[in-house]
Amino acid sequence: MEKIRCGWCEKDDLYRKYHDEEWGSPVYDDQKIFEFLILESFQAGLSWYTILSKREHFTKAFDGFDYKKIAKYQDKKIEELMQNSGIIRNRLKILATVNNAQKFMEVRKEFGTFSKYIWGFVGGEPIDNKPKSLKDVPATTEISDILSKDLKKRGFKFMGSTVVYAHMQATGMVNDHIENCFLRLQS
């Protein structure tokens, strides 16, 4: 019997693998949360598929998403990234990544972990929206609005409510698997 998945991921095997193995699974590890924050910020205005297909290049270009290293990037590294055709060469997004790494570390200092901070917006547990179909899945919510405003207040860049909600979906802060998706049926 064929698996039923959320319709957005049926484009190809890359999308299906991401859906089946990552999307919507709760992530509490700061390193992984940071990776998704960066990938989501690069996705702003683009398709997630574009980012996902370049993920390996992003990982290599940004030192495995090591926020401590990224926070120290200087002009030479920025220019190197601007020449890297494997990633999205948007200077503002690259500079935002360096900025966001610095802000990420500030939040970690304040809360102990970034995970503790970000999961606090959903009470530490995933919110299950129980969508019947893709049209029931929102692009933003009141919580993503609040979280986005707080991130911006803390100095984060490219963290609008849509980007933040996509991050919440990716890291399992919300469960938006549609009702007949095999992953919803397993949970």
N, C-alpha and C positions, 0 to 999 in steps of 0.2 A: 504494500500500500504506500502511495506517495505521501510525503509529508506536506501538510498545509502550513504555509508560512504567511507572515504579514506581506501583503502584495507589493510593497515598495522594494522588497529585496529580490524579486524574481528576475532581475535584469541579467544576471550571470552568476557564475560560481563564486567570484570574489565577494559579491554582495551577500549571497546565501551563506557563505562561510562566516562572514562578519555577523550577520543576523543570528546564525545558529550558535556561535561560540562566544560572542561578546555583547552585542547590543541588548541592553536591558538587564544585564547581570550586575548586581550590586558590586561596586568597586570602592574599597576603603583604603587602598594603598595610595599614599601621596604621590609616588612617582607615576603611577598609572593615571591618577586623576589629573596630574599636570600634563601628561601627554595628551589626554583628551581635551583639556582646556586649550592647548596650543593648536591641535588639529581643528577643533571647532572654530577657533578665532580665525584661522586661515580659510575656513570654509565660508565665512561671511561673504555673501554675494555670489557664491559658487555652489556647485553641487557637491554633496557629500561623496559621491562616486569619484569625482575628480581628486579629492583629498585622499580617499581610501586607496586609489590606484597609485598614488605617489607616497604612500605612508612609509614604505621602506626607505625611500630617498630622504624623507623628512627625518626619520629616525637617525640615519647616518649623518646627515647635514647638521642636525641639532644635538650631536653628542649623546644619543640615546635618551633625549629629553631630560638630561641631567640639569635640573633647575639651578644648582649651585654653579655649574660651569656657564650656563647660558646667562646668568645674572652678571657675569664678568665679561661678556663679549664686548670687544672694542671695535673701532672703525674698520680695522683690517678684516676681522671676521665678518662684519656686516657686508663689506664689499665682496668677500668670498662667497657669501650666501647669495648676493645679488647676481653672481655669475653662474650659480648652480641651476642648470636647466631641469634638474630632477624635482625641484620644489616650485612653489608659487613665489615668483620673484617680485614681491610687493614690498617696497621699502618700509612703508608704514606698518605693515603686518610683522615684518622682521623686527623692526624697532619695538613694536608692541610686545613681541615675544620676550625680548630682553627686559623690558619694563615689567612685564607680567611675572617673569621669573623672580625679579627683585621683590615685587609686591607679594608673591606667593610665599617667599621666605619670611616676610614681615608678618603675614597671617599665621604662619607656622610658629613663629616666635610668640605671638600673642595667645594662640589657642593650644599650642603643643603639637598639633598636626593640622594640616589643611582639611583633612577628612573630617575631623571633629567640627571644624567651622562650617564647612559646606553642608554636611549631613544634618547639622542643627536646624537648617531651614525646613527640613521635612521630619523633624522629630527623631532622626536617627534610623528611620525605617522607610522603605520604599512606599510611595503612594501608588495604589493600584487604581488606575482610571477605568479599567474594564471596558475599553472601546469595543463596540460591536463591529465596526468597519474603519477603514482608514479615514473616512470623512469625519469620524468622531474624535480623531486625534488632533488636539490643538497645536498651534505653532508657538503659543505663549500661554502662560497662566498667571494668576495673581502672585504665586510664589516665585515664578521666574522673573516677574517684574520687580519684586522686592529684592531678590538675590542680585539681579542685574544692577539695581540702584546701589546696593551695598558694595558690590565689587567696584563699581565706578567711583563711589565715594572713597574707597581705599586706593584708588589710582589705577585700577586695571583698565586696559584698552581693548577695544573690539569685543566687548562683553554685553552687547544688547540683549534684550529679553529673548529674542528668537535663538540666538547663539547659546544663551544660558539654558533655555529649555531643551535644545538639542543635546547639550552636555548632560543635562539631568536624565534624558532618555538613554543616552549612550552608557552612562555609568550606573544605571539602574535605580536612580533616585526616584524615578517614576516608572511604572510598568505600563507601557502602551502597546503591548502585544495584543493584537485583535483576538476576539473571543474564540475563533476556531483555529488559531495558530497552535501548532504542536507544542511550542514552549509554554504557552498559557495553560494548556491542558496538562503539562507535566508539573506545573507549580501548585 
